[in-house]
Amino acid sequence: MKKKTIQRYSKHHKSDTLWITKTYSHHMNMLAQRNHHKTTIKPSPGKSTTLQYLFDLDSKCFTTQNNKNTTQSSDSRDEELALIIKYCSESRSGDQESALKRLKLTQLLSIIKTSVTPVSDLTLDMLFKMVASNLFRPLPPPSSTMCSTIPFDDDDIVTVPSAAWAYLQIVYDILLRLIIKIDVKSVQGESSDGSRNSNQGPATGEQFITRNFILNLLTLFNSDDHRERDAVKNIVHRIYSKFTFYRSFMRKSMTDVLLHFIYETDHRQNGIGEILEIWGSIINGFTVPLKEQHKVFLSRVLIPLHKPKNMTVYHRQLVYCVSQFVQKESKLGGLVIGKILKYWPVTNCQKEVLLIGELEEIVENVDRLQYLRVDVALWTRIAKCVKSDNSQVAERALYVWNNEQFMKVASEDIEKVFHLLVEAVETNLRFHWSENVQQLTQNVKILLQEHDALLYEKCLG
């Protein structure tokens, strides 16, 4: 009985095993047929189907998808920019429209600032046209206040509120941001005559910052609003620094503006100080020995800028430029001193005070031989200023004795002009109306007597 049961179970087990084997075989055949119709991913030659390889494939798929999303995001951003740019390119009247324009410009600036991907050439072209349509406009003649002969500090200026500046300020910020982000190569497709270079590829096909664009920027220096002039200065400086292939052209263009101011206007022009401030940075970068063309700029442009009556407005920047030349080549000091004495004002006391200070600074760095060529003329002028009825001029002339470096240069050959100084000192002590001037004169007399008491007494006789 037990034997029969075992045989029956054995037959049963064999049949079950056969059924499982057939079922598994059938399942594998179906799976093979199904996979036959699917695209299989084959490893690249030399690579195995390892787990790392599968991870790499997955990473590539993710990157491709991410690039598609970035492209779509960039296209969406450019469309949004195009709509805003179109609105901001048109002039708007009325408080509400001006406020909306300012809001959209602020939005535009924010998009440009936060953008990670570069802006397309088409959008850049639209942006620069929008900037040009807002900034490049006819300016009113300079006001008499801005061209005054009275020197002033920027902190003392009370600017009349301007409705235009509310949005112009943002336009300047947009332009500055574009200049910072734009690729230099994208503006290098312009040839020397200003035409487009047809050999440039798509990335450099559009010209955004052209020579005409720079010339139009320079005209904005004539604005009455010192805030706008300061914005233009920063942008022009940035262009000069970044786009080196425009430097020669920009130097010539800024020189033309200065020459026009000196010789072809009634000296009623704004922005001279800002242009000279840019020139100060340029001159600071000149190598030694100086090129002849740079010396010509000093003699034909910077020195004649001492002639206008309103020189006081830009004198600080002018002194910096001139002193840079003398520090780089001390031989130029004699030329500068001689020309300043030639342009000396007759009735402009504020200008006299400034020029005395400039002469003092130049003498500190002048070449010894060059100083000996102008020392008599220099001290003759200082002696006249010491006797000036204007107390400010007289005091400023007397203060040169407090400058140790100045007196170190002058004292070695002061005997030639000692009689001029003694005469000026004694005249002040007897006749000058200002007690303060008399006190300063007495101090100078003591210094002269300490230098050479016998010579002082001899000059009195």
Beta strands, then each sheet from edge to edge (+ up, - down):
end
